[in-house]
Amino acid sequence: MDMKERDEEIWKMRREGARFSQIAARFNISLERARKIYQQKQDRIDNFDKWPPLKRILPVRIRNVLVKVFGSEEIFNHPEKLVSLSQEVFLTWKNFGRKSLNDLMNALESLGYTVNRDMKIADMRSQSYFQIGRTILRKYFDYYREKTLDDTEYIPVVRLIIEGITKEMRSSGIGKQACDEIAQKLKAFNREMYQNIWIEHAKEDHDPDEEPLDLGKEYESAKYTFDYIYRHGEHPRNLDF
């Protein structure tokens, strides 16, 4: 019996009327330890409905890593911060491997977030430009949110950043095909951050008494808006889908 099974059995025995002294003797633990295991389980049950959705669906091992990395449980209220990070960052965390990464990606997707699982570039020179570009774009995205810039101020600068990076790539002798790939992936990376914050705002503005929020439609609206401003530098006039 592993620890999880043991803790479940302790909780079950107590709920069925067993005394803590009986539980402690059964599992060869102290009386206080038996009480603590039971109470932790009961507290989780009592407070489960109050937890943020991300915390409810993540395994304990991943929740523990996130709290340790970010310093508090506040991260569970901001899934968009996790979406904006690269998979390489997650894998640098202690006790966070490929299985944990996959579980976290699945959890974020189940909440309606877009997660790009294909950010690898075959060419090493191109990969370095991609990583630099992604870092710049993420920093600029944080600035956009902090300063509440209008989208027509923000997105055209995103395009200039991407064009500047690919121009530098060409001057370094990297071929057009590789440059186009980097431009497309950087644009997709930034658009996903934009879509996810759009969803956050849509959820905040949504009246719970109205029809359920159509996340698919919201994502399409965000994608269309981003792409339109990226091309034209102004807001689209029609968002009917």
VOBA-1610 file (N, C-alpha, C; in pm, whole numbers, padded with zeros to 5 digits, always signed):
BEGIN
Met+00085-00120+00000Met+00000+00000+00000Met+00089+00125+00000Asp+00068+00214-00099Asp+00148+00337-00102Asp+00085+00441-00009Met+00152+00556+00003Met+00107+00658+00099Met-00031+00713+00065Lys-00057+00728-00067Lys-00189+00779-00107Lys-00299+00683-00065Glu-00277+00555-00090Glu-00375+00454-00051Glu-00391+00449+00100Arg-00278+00463+00172Arg-00284+00463+00318Arg-00367+00579+00369Asp-00342+00699+00315Asp-00415+00818+00361Asp-00564+00806+00332Glu-00598+00746+00216Glu-00739+00724+00182Glu-00803+00628+00282Glu-00729+00524+00320Glu-00781+00425+00414Glu-00799+00486+00553Ile-00704+00573+00592Ile-00715+00641+00722Ile-00841+00727+00726Trp-00862+00803+00619Trp-00981+00889+00613Trp-01109+00805+00618Lys-01109+00694+00541Lys-01227+00608+00535Lys-01256+00544+00672Met-01151+00496+00739Met-01171+00435+00871Met-01229+00534+00970Arg-01176+00657+00966Arg-01226+00758+01061Arg-01371+00793+01031Arg-01406+00803+00904Arg-01544+00835+00866Arg-01639+00721+00906Glu-01584+00601+00913Glu-01667+00485+00952Glu-01671+00466+01103Gly-01606+00558+01179Gly-01618+00556+01324Gly-01498+00507+01401Ala-01389+00473+01334Ala-01271+00425+01405Ala-01209+00537+01487Arg-01155+00502+01603Arg-01085+00601+01686Arg-00945+00622+01629Phe-00889+00741+01656Phe-00755+00771+01606Phe-00652+00675+01665Ser-00674+00628+01790Ser-00581+00532+01850Ser-00580+00401+01772Gln-00699+00360+01723Gln-00707+00238+01642Gln-00637+00257+01507Ile-00657+00374+01447Ile-00594+00403+01318Ile-00443+00406+01332Ala-00395+00474+01440Ala-00251+00484+01463Ala-00188+00346+01480Ala-00257+00259+01554Ala-00204+00123+01577Ala-00205+00043+01447Arg-00309+00059+01367Arg-00320-00016+01241Arg-00205+00017+01146Phe-00167+00147+01138Phe-00067+00188+01039Phe+00070+00219+01101Asn+00081+00192+01231Asn+00208+00211+01301Asn+00258+00355+01289Ile+00168+00448+01315Ile+00202+00591+01317Ile+00154+00651+01448Ser+00198+00774+01474Ser+00158+00838+01599Ser+00011+00880+01592Leu-00046+00902+01710Leu-00185+00948+01718Leu-00201+01082+01647Glu-00106+01172+01671Glu-00113+01305+01609Glu-00100+01297+01458Arg-00015+01207+01410Arg+00000+01190+01265Arg-00130+01140+01203Ala-00197+01048+01268Ala-00325+00997+01219Ala-00428+01110+01211Arg-00433+01193+01315Arg-00526+01306+01314Arg-00496+01402+01199Lys-00367+01430+01180Lys-00327+01527+01077Lys-00362+01477+00937Ile-00335+01350+00911Ile-00365+01293+00779Ile-00515+01300+00752Tyr-00593+01265+00851Tyr-00739+01271+00833Tyr-00785+01414+00809Gln-00735+01508+00889Gln-00782+01646+00879Gln-00743+01710+00747Gln-00622+01680+00699Gln-00580+01734+00570Gln-00672+01688+00458Lys-00707+01560+00461Lys-00798+01505+00360Lys-00936+01569+00372Gln-00984+01583+00493Gln-01117+01641+00514Gln-01120+01788+00474Asp-01013+01861+00504Asp-01006+02002+00465Asp-01010+02017+00313Arg-00940+01927+00242Arg-00942+01933+00096Arg-01084+01911+00043Ile-01156+01818+00102Ile-01293+01791+00061Ile-01383+01910+00090Asp-01370+01965+00210Asp-01457+02076+00251Asp-01435+02201+00166Asn-01310+02221+00121Asn-01277+02346+00051Asn-01264+02329-00100Phe-01288+02207-00148Phe-01265+02179-00290Phe-01340+02274-00382Asp-01465+02301-00353Asp-01547+02387-00440Asp-01499+02531-00441Lys-01422+02569-00340Lys-01371+02706-00334Lys-01239+02722-00409Trp-01179+02611-00447Trp-01050+02618-00515Trp-01066+02671-00657Pro-00964+02741-00710Pro-00965+02779-00852Pro-00969+02653-00939Pro-01030+02661-01058Pro-01042+02541-01144Pro-00909+02470-01169Leu-00802+02546-01191Leu-00674+02482-01221Leu-00626+02398-01103Lys-00642+02448-00983Lys-00598+02374-00864Lys-00679+02247-00847Arg-00807+02252-00882Arg-00893+02135-00863Arg-00853+02018-00953Ile-00803+02049-01073Ile-00779+01940-01168Ile-00634+01894-01172Leu-00543+01968-01111Leu-00402+01928-01114Leu-00371+01825-01006Pro-00285+01728-01036Pro-00239+01634-00932Pro-00163+01709-00823Val-00159+01651-00706Val-00093+01714-00591Val+00053+01743-00621Arg+00122+01651-00688Arg+00265+01669-00712Arg+00291+01795-00795Ile+00205+01824-00891Ile+00224+01943-00975Ile+00187+02068-00897Arg+00080+02060-00818Arg+00043+02176-00735Arg+00158+02214-00642Asn+00221+02114-00583Asn+00331+02141-00490Asn+00448+02210-00560Val+00479+02165-00683Val+00589+02227-00759Val+00555+02372-00792Leu+00433+02397-00838Leu+00393+02532-00876Leu+00399+02628-00757Val+00351+02583-00643Val+00355+02668-00523Val+00499+02699-00484Lys+00586+02599-00496Lys+00727+02619-00460Lys+00795+02715-00557Val+00766+02700-00688Val+00830+02785-00789Val+00781+02929-00780Phe+00649+02947-00763Phe+00592+03082-00768Phe+00572+03144-00630Gly+00595+03068-00525Gly+00595+03125-00391Gly+00460+03132-00322Ser+00351+03101-00391Ser+00219+03103-00329Ser+00119+03033-00419Glu-00001+03013-00367Glu-00106+02949-00446Glu-00175+03046-00540Glu-00134+03170-00542Glu-00195+03269-00630Glu-00180+03230-00777Ile-00078+03150-00809Ile-00057+03109-00947Ile-00177+03033-01002Phe-00253+02965-00915Phe-00369+02889-00962Phe-00480+02981-01013Asn-00476+03107-00973Asn-00575+03203-01021Asn-00535+03267-01154His-00414+03237-01202His-00364+03301-01324His-00303+03197-01419Pro-00385+03109-01475Pro-00332+03008-01568Pro-00262+03068-01688Glu-00303+03192-01726Glu-00243+03253-01845Glu-00094+03276-01827Lys-00047+03291-01704Lys+00096+03307-01679Lys+00171+03178-01713Leu+00109+03066-01685Leu+00172+02937-01718Leu+00172+02914-01868Val+00063+02953-01934Val+00054+02934-02079Val+00163+03012-02151Ser+00200+03128-02096Ser+00299+03214-02164Ser+00442+03162-02152Leu+00463+03062-02062Leu+00598+03009-02044Leu+00626+02900-02146Ser+00753+02882-02178Ser+00791+02776-02272Ser+00805+02644-02198Gln+00793+02535-02272Gln+00805+02403-02212Gln+00944+02381-02155Glu+01045+02444-02217Glu+01181+02431-02165Glu+01193+02485-02023Val+01118+02591-01993Val+01120+02648-01858Val+01064+02548-01757Phe+00950+02487-01789Phe+00890+02390-01698Phe+00987+02278-01663Leu+01060+02232-01763Leu+01147+02116-01743Leu+01273+02148-01664Thr+01296+02276-01635Thr+01409+02312-01548Thr+01370+02303-01401Trp+01241+02290-01371Trp+01195+02286-01233Trp+01224+02151-01169Lys+01261+02152-01044Lys+01289+02029-00971Lys+01161+01948-00955Asn+01174+01818-00972Asn+01062+01724-00959Asn+00951+01749-01061Phe+00990+01802-01178Phe+00891+01829-01283Phe+00945+01772-01413Gly+00896+01653-01448Gly+00943+01586-01569Gly+00843+01592-01682Arg+00864+01505-01781Arg+00779+01504-01900Arg+00634+01469-01867Lys+00613+01376-01774Lys+00476+01340-01738Lys+00405+01458-01673Ser+00475+01527-01583Ser+00415+01645-01519Ser+00385+01752-01622Leu+00478+01770-01717Leu+00456+01869-01823Leu+00331+01836-01903Asn+00317+01710-01941Asn+00201+01669-02020Asn+00071+01686-01941Asp+00074+01652-01812Asp-00044+01669-01727Asp-00083+01816-01715Leu+00017+01903-01701Leu-00011+02046-01690Leu-00067+02101-01821Met-00008+02060-01934Met-00058+02105-02064Met-00204+02061-02085Asn-00233+01936-02048Asn-00369+01885-02062Asn-00467+01963-01974Ala-00422+01997-01853Ala-00508+02072-01761Ala-00539+02210-01816Leu-00438+02278-01868Leu-00458+02412-01924Leu-00551+02407-02045Glu-00532+02306-02129Glu-00619+02293-02247Glu-00762+02261-02207Ser-00780+02184-02100Ser-00915+02151-02055Ser-00989+02274-02003Leu-00914+02377-01963Leu-00975+02501-01916Leu-00998+02600-02031Gly-00964+02560-02152Gly-00991+02644-02268Gly-00873+02723-02319Tyr-00754+02701-02262Tyr-00637+02775-02306Tyr-00570+02706-02424Thr-00507+02786-02508Thr-00431+02732-02620Thr-00287+02710-02575Val-00238+02591-02594Val-00101+02556-02556Val-00028+02509-02680Asn+00081+02575-02713Asn+00158+02535-02831Asn+00258+02427-02789Arg+00235+02307-02839Arg+00322+02194-02802Arg+00434+02172-02903Asp+00438+02255-03005Asp+00539+02235-03111Asp+00618+02363-03132Met+00713+02389-03042Met+00793+02511-03051Met+00939+02481-03082Lys+00969+02357-03117Lys+01107+02321-03146Lys+01144+02359-03289Ile+01265+02410-03305Ile+01318+02444-03437Ile+01436+02351-03464Ala+01437+02290-03584Ala+01542+02193-03614Ala+01679+02258-03623Asp+01689+02371-03694Asp+01817+02439-03714Asp+01859+02512-03587Met+01979+02485-03537Met+02022+02543-03409Met+02038+02694-03417Arg+02085+02746-03531Arg+02096+02891-03542Arg+01959+02957-03536Ser+01864+02898-03605Ser+01728+02951-03603Ser+01668+02940-03463Gln+01698+02829-03394Gln+01645+02808-03259Gln+01689+02920-03165Ser+01813+02963-03175Ser+01861+03070-03087Ser+01787+03201-03115Tyr+01762+03230-03242Tyr+01685+03350-03275Tyr+01542+03339-03224Phe+01487+03220-03234Phe+01351+03198-03185Phe+01342+03221-03034Gln+01439+03167-02961Gln+01437+03183-02816Gln+01453+03329-02775Ile+01541+03400-02844Ile+01559+03543-02815Ile+01431+03620-02847Gly+01373+03590-02964Gly+01250+03658-03004Gly+01137+03633-02907Arg+01126+03509-02862Arg+01019+03475-02769Arg+01036+03549-02636Thr+01159+03560-02589Thr+01185+03632-02465Thr+01147+03780-02479Ile+01186+03842-02590Ile+01152+03982-02613Ile+01001+04001-02620Leu+00934+03913-02693Leu+00789+03925-02709Leu+00716+03902-02578Arg+00765+03811-02496Arg+00700+03789-02368Arg+00715+03911-02277Lys+00836+03970-02278Lys+00859+04091-02198Lys+00769+04205-02246Tyr+00758+04217-02378Tyr+00674+04324-02432Tyr+00527+04298-02403Phe+00487+04172-02403Phe+00349+04138-02368Phe+00319+04177-02223Asp+00413+04152-02133Asp+00395+04194-01993Asp+00381+04346-01984Tyr+00461+04417-02063Tyr+00453+04564-02065Tyr+00317+04610-02117Tyr+00269+04545-02221Tyr+00138+04577-02280Tyr+00027+04561-02177Arg+00034+04455-02098Arg-00068+04433-01996Arg-00055+04532-01882Glu+00069+04556-01840Glu+00091+04648-01727Glu+00046+04790-01761Lys+00077+04835-01882Lys+00045+04972-01922Lys-00092+04984-01989Thr-00162+04870-02002Thr-00293+04865-02069Thr-00291+04940-02202Leu-00195+04904-02286Leu-00186+04965-02419Leu-00304+04920-02504Asp-00345+05007-02596Asp-00446+04967-02692Asp-00384+04864-02787Asp-00467+04774-02838Asp-00416+04670-02927Asp-00351+04727-03052Thr-00399+04842-03098Thr-00339+04903-03218Thr-00205+04968-03187Glu-00175+04988-03060Glu-00041+05032-03021Glu+00052+04911-03005Tyr-00004+04807-02953Tyr+00075+04689-02916Tyr+00109+04598-03035Ile+00010+04555-03108Ile+00031+04451-03210Ile+00121+04497-03325Pro+00109+04621-03377Pro+00204+04662-03481Pro+00350+04658-03436Val+00375+04684-03308Val+00512+04676-03257Val+00557+04530-03253Val+00465+04439-03221Val+00496+04296-03227Val+00544+04260-03368Arg+00474+04311-03468Arg+00513+04282-03606Arg+00652+04338-03636Leu+00680+04460-03588Leu+00812+04520-03611Leu+00922+04438-03545Ile+00895+04388-03424Ile+00994+04305-03354Ile+01024+04179-03434Ile+00919+04112-03481Ile+00937+03989-03558Ile+01010+04017-03689Glu+00972+04126-03757Glu+01040+04161-03881Glu+01186+04196-03857Gly+01215+04261-03745Gly+01353+04294-03712Gly+01437+04171-03687Ile+01379+04072-03619Ile+01451+03948-03591Ile+01480+03872-03719Thr+01381+03859-03807Thr+01403+03785-03932Thr+01498+03861-04026Lys+01496+03993-04018Lys+01592+04071-04098Lys+01735+04042-04051Glu+01753+04035-03921Glu+01885+04004-03867Glu+01926+03861-03904Met+01831+03771-03907Met+01861+03633-03948Met+01911+03629-04092Arg+01843+03702-04180Arg+01884+03703-04321Arg+02023+03761-04338Ser+02052+03866-04260Ser+02185+03927-04271Ser+02294+03834-04220Ser+02254+03734-04141Ser+02350+03635-04089Ser+02362+03515-04182Gly+02294+03521-04295Gly+02307+03415-04393Gly+02208+03302-04380Ile+02107+03319-04297Ile+02005+03216-04281Ile+01903+03229-04394Gly+01863+03118-04453Gly+01777+03118-04571Gly+01636+03165-04545Lys+01568+03199-04653Lys+01432+03254-04646Lys+01334+03158-04580Gln+01343+03030-04613Gln+01249+02932-04557Gln+01258+02928-04404Ala+01381+02926-04353Ala+01401+02924-04207Ala+01351+03055-04145Cys+01376+03166-04211Cys+01330+03296-04161Cys+01178+03301-04155Asp+01113+03249-04260Asp+00967+03248-04263Asp+00910+03159-04153Glu+00978+03047-04126Glu+00932+02957-04019Glu+00938+03027-03884Ile+01049+03096-03858Ile+01063+03167-03732Ile+00958+03276-03719Ala+00934+03351-03827Ala+00833+03457-03824Ala+00696+03400-03791Gln+00661+03288-03852Gln+00531+03226-03829Gln+00517+03176-03686Lys+00624+03114-03635Lys+00618+03059-03499Lys+00616+03171-03394Leu+00690+03278-03417Leu+00688+03390-03322Leu+00551+03459-03323Lys+00495+03472-03441Lys+00361+03531-03450Lys+00260+03442-03377Ala+00266+03311-03400Ala+00174+03218-03334Ala+00192+03221-03183Phe+00317+03228-03138Phe+00346+03235-02994Phe+00282+03359-02932Asn+00297+03474-02998Asn+00242+03597-02944Asn+00089+03598-02952Arg+00037+03544-03061Arg-00108+03541-03077Arg-00172+03454-02969Glu-00106+03345-02930Glu-00161+03260-02825Glu-00165+03332-02691Met-00062+03410-02659Met-00066+03489-02536Met-00182+03587-02542Tyr-00201+03648-02658Tyr-00309+03744-02677Tyr-00445+03676-02663Gln-00461+03558-02724Gln-00587+03486-02715Gln-00619+03448-02571Asn-00518+03405-02497Asn-00543+03361-02360Asn-00582+03476-02268Ile-00522+03592-02287Ile-00563+03706-02204Ile-00700+03756-02247Trp-00732+03742-02375Trp-00867+03775-02424Trp-00971+03690-02350Ile-00940+03560-02337Ile-01031+03470-02267Ile-01045+03510-02120Glu-00934+03548-02058Glu-00941+03592-01918Glu-01036+03711-01904His-01024+03807-01994His-01112+03924-01988His-01257+03886-02017Ala-01277+03794-02111Ala-01413+03750-02144Ala-01478+03682-02023Lys-01400+03603-01952Lys-01453+03536-01833Lys-01489+03638-01724Glu-01404+03740-01708Glu-01430+03843-01608Glu-01556+03923-01640Asp-01579+03948-01769Asp-01693+04030-01812Asp-01822+03951-01825His-01811+03819-01825His-01928+03737-01851His-02024+03737-01734Asp-02152+03756-01762Asp-02258+03752-01662Asp-02296+03606-01639Pro-02280+03554-01518Pro-02310+03412-01493Pro-02457+03377-01517Asp-02546+03477-01519Asp-02688+03451-01543Asp-02718+03435-01692Glu-02621+03470-01778Glu-02642+03457-01921Glu-02605+03316-01968Glu-02615+03294-02100Glu-02575+03166-02157Glu-02427+03138-02129Pro-02387+03011-02120Pro-02244+02981-02097Pro-02155+03046-02201Leu-02037+03087-02157Leu-01942+03152-02247Leu-01897+03056-02356Asp-01903+03101-02480Asp-01859+03020-02594Asp-01710+03043-02614Leu-01627+02957-02554Leu-01482+02977-02560Leu-01429+02965-02702Gly-01487+02874-02780Gly-01443+02859-02918Gly-01462+02987-02998Lys-01578+03049-02981Lys-01606+03174-03052Lys-01513+03286-03004Glu-01488+03289-02872Glu-01399+03392-02818Glu-01258+03377-02874Tyr-01211+03253-02886Tyr-01078+03232-02941Tyr-01070+03273-03088Glu-01177+03243-03163Glu-01178+03283-03303Glu-01180+03435-03315Ser-01255+03501-03227Ser-01259+03648-03228Ser-01122+03706-03198Ala-01055+03647-03098Ala-00922+03695-03061Ala-00822+03674-03174Lys-00827+03557-03236Lys-00736+03527-03347Lys-00760+03623-03463Tyr-00886+03642-03498Tyr-00918+03731-03609Tyr-00871+03874-03580Thr-00896+03921-03458Thr-00856+04057-03421Thr-00706+04074-03427Phe-00633+03978-03368Phe-00488+03986-03369Phe-00434+03989-03512Asp-00480+03894-03594Asp-00430+03885-03731Asp-00466+04009-03813Tyr-00585+04062-03791Tyr-00628+04180-03867Tyr-00541+04301-03832Ile-00522+04324-03701Ile-00440+04438-03659Ile-00295+04417-03702Tyr-00249+04293-03697Tyr-00112+04262-03740Tyr-00091+04303-03885Arg-00192+04280-03968Arg-00180+04313-04112Arg-00209+04460-04141His-00312+04515-04075His-00364+04647-04114His-00334+04760-04015Gly-00297+04725-03892Gly-00266+04828-03795Gly-00386+04897-03734Glu-00506+04842-03755Glu-00627+04902-03698Glu-00725+04793-03660His-00824+04829-03576His-00922+04732-03532His-01013+04689-03646Pro-01053+04562-03650Pro-01151+04518-03749Pro-01287+04578-03717Arg-01367+04597-03818Arg-01498+04657-03799Arg-01607+04553-03768Asn-01581+04429-03801Asn-01685+04327-03788Asn-01627+04204-03721Leu-01690+04161-03610Leu-01642+04042-03541Leu-01750+03935-03534Asp-01845+03934-03626Asp-01948+03832-03629Asp-01894+03704-03692Phe-01915+03592-03624Phe-01872+03463-03678Phe-01993+03371-03690
//
